Amino acid sequence: MKHNTRILIVDDNESIHEDFCKVLVHEQNEDRAALDDLEAELFGDDGDKPKSKTPDDILKYDVDSALQGQEALVMVDKAAQEGRPYALIFMDVRMPPGWDGIETISRIWLKHPYIEMVLCTAYSDYTWDDIVEKLGSNDKLLFLRKPFDAIAVQQMALSLVKKWNLGEQARNYVQNLEQEVEQRTLQLKDLLAELEAKNAELADSNNQLKRAVLHDALTGLPNRILFHDRLEQAIKLATRNKTQFAVAMMDLNGFKEINDQQGHLSGDYVLKTVADRIQKTLRDSDTVARLGGDEFAFVLPTVARESPEIVLKKIMSAFANPITMDSNGEKINVGASLGITLYPDHGTDLDTLIGRADAAMYTAKRTGSGICMYSENTDKAATG
């Protein structure tokens, strides 16, 4: 990294600028050997370098001048904007009629807090307490008493310019480190967002798979597996609470003829339409499932013992109107047969409740009654 050796002299006396240039500008400096010795004393002698030095960056100062504080601030701003900031300013204390040195330093440090400062004065204009009060205790400020000694100026310039450059290297390192951390943080955020998206996709896929396992692909209703699970849960709940519920089995009348005459696509349309209509007639707490083919099953909680037929009539209302076929607009009248059992009157386990509801359904189909409540006679009729 190339050293920054820009120095600004701020003094209302032009002859002071000439004096500083004689001391600091290499071409005007006659005491080359003394400067070499000074640098070696301050920063060590690099044994790998030849003893006879040519002008290097640390001694070839780029010196500018300002006669007033306001002018100095403008120059400091411009230098920073151009990417060639000042490393060190030698600042006079008294510069009438404008800002004094303390005011100028205060204004410069508000915008450029890392510039090293040497306060030059022939008077005790400010005590150290005054300066601390105005500028704060700052390790970037030194004093140079007028009339100044050339070696003192050279020493301050050499040490403070190197100090500024070391500080700038540290600041750049920290800035680069912060940028790298920020970049890595953004990368981690992107990775986290990607992982979250993948997890959401995986969860969605799992939900879809779970739904596919537990629901009928055609109608979206619960399938046999989920129906059995719902029925088992209803039995446990009713046993614990000593309540009643109904199990119903249903199939469609003449569905085989619809498939044979209209085709399977028309049959599928009828099944989906029936499923949709039935779902709209039942409560959220009721379960309607498609077990396969044209066979449907129901779990109906809290059905009153006196009138379970009311619920079945609601289901049968789904068949009151004909189904208009989506393909050709033909209207088809579809009927159904329903059988019902009550827990615990007609059974207390899954197989018994389903078997007896199925027997009642076949009785309804055979007699043409549409609805049949299970009874002992139902079993006799089914086996007779």
C-alpha positions in Angstrom: 0.0 0.0 0.0 1.4 3.4 -1.0 1.9 5.8 1.9 -0.2 9.0 2.1 2.2 11.9 2.8 -0.1 14.8 2.3 0.4 17.6 4.8 -1.5 20.8 5.1 0.0 24.0 6.7 -2.6 26.4 8.1 -1.2 29.7 9.1 -2.1 33.4 8.2 1.6 34.2 7.9 3.0 33.2 4.4 6.6 33.2 5.6 5.6 30.4 8.0 4.6 28.3 5.0 8.0 28.9 3.3 9.7 27.8 6.5 7.7 24.6 6.7 8.4 23.8 3.0 12.1 24.2 3.6 12.0 21.7 6.4 9.5 19.2 4.8 9.9 19.3 1.0 12.6 16.9 0.0 14.1 19.1 -2.8 14.5 22.0 -0.4 15.8 19.9 2.5 19.6 20.1 2.9 19.8 17.9 6.0 19.2 14.5 4.2 21.6 12.5 6.5 19.9 13.9 9.6 16.5 12.8 8.3 17.7 9.4 7.6 19.2 9.0 11.0 15.9 10.4 12.5 13.8 7.8 10.7 16.1 5.0 11.7 16.0 6.1 15.3 12.2 6.4 15.3 11.2 3.3 13.3 14.3 1.1 13.3 16.9 0.5 10.6 15.9 -2.2 8.1 19.0 -4.2 7.6 17.8 -5.4 4.2 17.8 -1.8 2.8 21.0 -0.1 1.6 22.4 2.5 3.9 22.3 5.3 1.3 18.6 6.0 0.9 17.0 7.6 -2.1 13.9 9.8 -1.4 11.0 7.5 -0.4 7.4 7.9 0.1 7.7 8.6 3.8 10.0 11.6 3.3 8.6 13.0 0.0 5.9 15.0 1.6 3.1 16.6 -0.5 2.7 19.9 1.3 -0.2 22.4 0.7 -1.0 25.7 2.4 -4.1 27.5 3.7 -4.1 31.0 5.2 -7.4 30.7 7.1 -9.4 28.1 8.8 -12.4 28.3 6.4 -10.0 27.8 3.5 -8.4 24.8 5.2 -11.8 23.1 5.7 -12.6 23.6 2.0 -9.3 22.1 1.1 -9.7 19.1 3.5 -13.2 18.4 2.1 -11.9 18.5 -1.5 -8.9 16.3 -0.7 -11.2 13.7 0.9 -13.6 13.8 -2.1 -10.7 13.2 -4.5 -9.5 10.2 -2.5 -6.3 11.9 -1.5 -6.9 13.0 2.1 -4.5 14.9 4.3 -2.7 12.7 6.9 -1.4 15.7 9.0 -2.2 19.3 9.5 0.1 21.9 11.2 -2.4 24.3 12.6 -1.7 27.9 13.8 -3.7 29.0 16.8 -4.2 32.7 16.0 -5.5 33.5 12.5 -7.5 36.7 12.7 -10.1 37.7 11.5 -11.5 34.1 10.9 -11.6 31.0 13.0 -8.8 30.3 15.3 -6.9 27.0 15.3 -9.1 25.3 17.9 -12.3 26.2 16.1 -10.8 25.0 12.8 -9.7 21.7 14.2 -13.1 21.2 15.8 -14.9 21.8 12.5 -12.4 19.6 10.5 -12.7 16.7 13.0 -16.5 16.7 12.8 -16.1 15.5 9.2 -12.6 14.0 9.1 -11.9 12.6 12.6 -8.7 10.7 11.7 -6.5 13.6 10.6 -3.4 14.0 12.8 -3.0 17.6 14.1 -0.1 19.7 15.4 -1.2 22.9 17.1 1.4 25.6 16.5 1.5 28.6 18.9 3.9 31.2 20.4 1.5 32.0 23.2 -0.4 30.2 26.0 -3.7 30.9 24.3 -5.4 27.9 25.7 -4.7 25.7 28.7 -4.8 21.9 28.3 -8.1 21.9 30.2 -9.5 24.4 27.7 -8.5 22.2 24.8 -9.9 19.1 26.3 -13.1 20.9 27.0 -13.4 22.1 23.4 -11.9 19.1 21.5 -12.0 16.3 23.9 -9.0 14.3 25.1 -7.5 13.2 21.7 -4.4 11.3 20.8 -4.3 12.9 17.4 -3.2 16.3 18.7 0.3 17.5 19.5 1.8 20.9 20.4 4.6 22.7 18.6 5.9 25.9 20.2 7.0 28.8 18.0 9.6 29.5 16.9 9.8 25.9 16.0 12.8 23.7 15.6 13.4 22.0 12.2 14.2 18.7 13.7 11.0 18.8 15.9 9.0 19.5 12.8 10.7 16.7 10.9 10.2 14.3 13.8 6.5 15.2 14.2 5.9 14.9 10.4 7.6 11.6 10.2 6.0 10.0 13.2 2.5 11.4 12.7 2.3 10.6 9.0 3.4 7.0 9.7 0.9 6.9 12.5 -1.9 8.1 10.2 -0.9 5.5 7.6 -0.9 2.7 10.1 -4.3 3.8 11.4 -5.6 3.9 7.8 -4.3 0.4 7.2 -6.1 -0.8 10.3 -9.3 1.1 9.3 -9.2 -0.4 5.8 -8.6 -3.9 7.3 -11.6 -3.4 9.7 -13.7 -2.1 6.8 -12.8 -5.0 4.6 -13.5 -7.4 7.4 -16.9 -5.8 8.0 -17.7 -6.0 4.3 -16.6 -9.6 4.3 -18.7 -10.4 7.4 -21.7 -8.5 5.8 -21.2 -10.5 2.6 -21.0 -13.7 4.4 -24.0 -12.8 6.5 -26.0 -12.1 3.3 -24.8 -15.4 1.8 -25.9 -17.2 5.0 -29.3 -15.3 4.9 -29.7 -16.4 1.2 -28.7 -20.0 2.2 -31.1 -19.9 5.1 -33.9 -18.6 2.9 -33.1 -21.4 0.4 -33.2 -24.0 3.1 -36.5 -22.6 4.5 -37.9 -22.7 0.9 -36.7 -26.3 0.6 -38.2 -27.2 4.0 -41.5 -25.6 3.0 -41.4 -27.5 -0.3 -40.6 -30.7 1.6 -43.4 -30.0 4.1 -45.8 -29.3 1.3 -44.7 -32.5 -0.4 -45.1 -34.4 2.8 -48.6 -33.0 3.2 -49.5 -33.9 -0.3 -48.2 -37.4 0.2 -50.1 -37.7 3.5 -53.2 -36.4 1.8 -52.7 -38.8 -1.0 -52.4 -41.7 1.5 -55.5 -40.7 3.4 -57.8 -39.2 0.8 -59.6 -40.4 -2.3 -57.8 -39.1 -5.4 -61.1 -38.6 -7.4 -63.3 -36.8 -4.9 -60.8 -35.5 -2.3 -62.9 -37.2 0.4 -61.3 -39.3 3.2 -60.6 -42.8 2.0 -61.1 -46.1 3.9 -57.9 -45.7 6.0 -58.9 -42.2 7.3 -62.5 -43.2 7.7 -61.5 -46.1 9.9 -59.3 -43.8 12.0 -62.1 -41.3 12.4 -64.5 -44.0 13.4 -62.0 -45.4 16.0 -61.6 -41.9 17.5 -65.4 -41.4 17.6 -65.8 -44.7 19.5 -63.1 -43.7 22.0 -64.7 -40.3 22.5 -68.2 -41.6 22.8 -67.1 -44.4 25.3 -65.4 -41.8 27.5 -68.3 -39.3 27.4 -71.1 -41.9 27.3 -72.5 -40.3 24.2 -74.1 -41.6 20.9 -73.1 -41.3 17.3 -74.2 -42.9 14.0 -72.4 -44.8 11.3 -74.0 -44.9 7.8 -73.1 -46.7 4.6 -74.4 -45.6 1.2 -74.1 -46.6 -2.4 -75.6 -45.2 -5.6 -78.5 -46.9 -7.4 -77.8 -47.9 -10.9 -74.2 -46.6 -11.0 -73.0 -49.6 -13.0 -75.4 -48.7 -15.8 -74.1 -45.1 -15.8 -70.6 -46.4 -16.3 -71.6 -48.9 -18.9 -73.8 -46.5 -20.9 -72.0 -43.1 -20.4 -68.4 -44.3 -19.8 -66.1 -44.1 -16.9 -65.5 -40.3 -17.3 -69.2 -39.7 -16.9 -69.2 -42.0 -13.9 -66.3 -40.1 -12.3 -68.2 -36.8 -12.9 -71.3 -38.2 -11.1 -69.2 -39.4 -8.2 -67.5 -36.0 -7.8 -70.8 -34.2 -8.1 -72.4 -36.4 -5.4 -69.4 -36.0 -3.1 -69.6 -32.2 -3.5 -73.3 -32.1 -2.8 -73.1 -34.3 0.3 -70.3 -32.3 1.8 -72.4 -29.1 1.5 -75.3 -30.7 3.4 -73.2 -31.9 6.4 -71.6 -30.2 9.4 -67.8 -29.8 9.8 -67.9 -32.3 12.6 -69.4 -35.0 10.3 -67.1 -37.3 8.3 -68.1 -38.5 4.8 -65.7 -40.9 3.0 -65.5 -42.7 -0.3 -64.5 -46.3 0.4 -64.3 -47.2 -3.3 -66.4 -47.5 -6.4 -69.8 -45.9 -5.6 -69.6 -46.8 -1.9 -69.7 -43.9 0.7 -69.5 -44.0 4.5 -70.4 -41.6 7.2 -69.5 -40.9 10.9 -72.2 -38.6 12.3 -71.5 -37.5 16.0 -74.2 -36.6 18.5 -77.1 -37.9 16.5 -80.3 -38.0 18.6 -81.6 -41.6 19.3 -85.2 -40.6 18.4 -84.5 -39.2 14.9 -81.3 -40.4 13.2 -83.3 -40.5 10.0 -83.3 -36.7 9.9 -79.6 -36.7 9.2 -80.0 -39.4 6.5 -82.8 -37.3 4.9 -80.4 -34.4 4.7 -77.9 -36.7 2.9 -80.7 -37.9 0.6 -81.6 -34.3 -0.3 -78.4 -34.2 -2.3 -80.1 -36.5 -4.8 -83.3 -34.5 -5.2 -82.1 -32.7 -8.4 -80.7 -34.5 -11.4 -77.1 -34.2 -12.3 -76.3 -32.2 -15.5 -73.5 -33.9 -17.2 -70.5 -31.7 -18.0 -69.8 -33.3 -21.4 -73.1 -33.1 -23.2 -75.5 -31.3 -20.8 -77.7 -34.4 -20.4 -79.5 -34.6 -17.1 -79.2 -37.8 -15.1 -81.3 -38.8 -12.1 -79.2 -40.5 -9.5 -80.5 -42.2 -6.4 -78.9 -43.8 -3.3 -79.5 -46.4 -0.6 -78.5 -45.7 3.0 -78.1 -47.9 6.0 -77.5 -46.6 9.5 -76.3 -48.0 12.9 -76.1 -46.3 16.2 -73.3 -46.6 18.8 -73.7 -48.2 21.3 -77.2 -49.6 20.5 -76.1 -51.6 17.5 -72.4 -52.2 18.2 -69.4 -50.9 20.1 -66.6 -51.8 17.8 -65.6 -50.7 14.3 -66.3 -53.9 12.4 -69.7 -54.5 14.0 -70.9 -50.9 13.3 -69.7 -51.0 9.7 -71.0 -54.5 9.0 -74.5 -53.8 10.4 -74.7 -50.4 8.6 -73.8 -52.2 5.4 -76.5 -54.8 6.0 -79.1 -52.1 6.6 -78.0 -50.4 3.3 -78.6 -53.6 1.3 -82.0 -53.9 2.9 -82.8 -50.4 1.8 -81.6 -51.1 -1.7 -83.5 -54.4 -1.9 -86.8 -53.0 -0.6 -86.4 -49.7 -2.4 -87.0 -47.7 0.8 -83.9 -45.6 0.3 -83.1 -45.5 4.1 -83.0 -48.3 6.6 -82.1 -48.3 10.3 -80.4 -51.4 11.5 -82.4 -53.9 13.6 -82.2 -57.6 14.3 -84.6 -58.2 11.4 -82.0 -56.6 9.2 -79.5 -59.3 10.0 -82.2 -62.0 9.3 -83.1 -60.4 6.1 -79.5 -60.1 5.0 -78.8 -63.8 5.8 -82.2 -65.2 4.8 
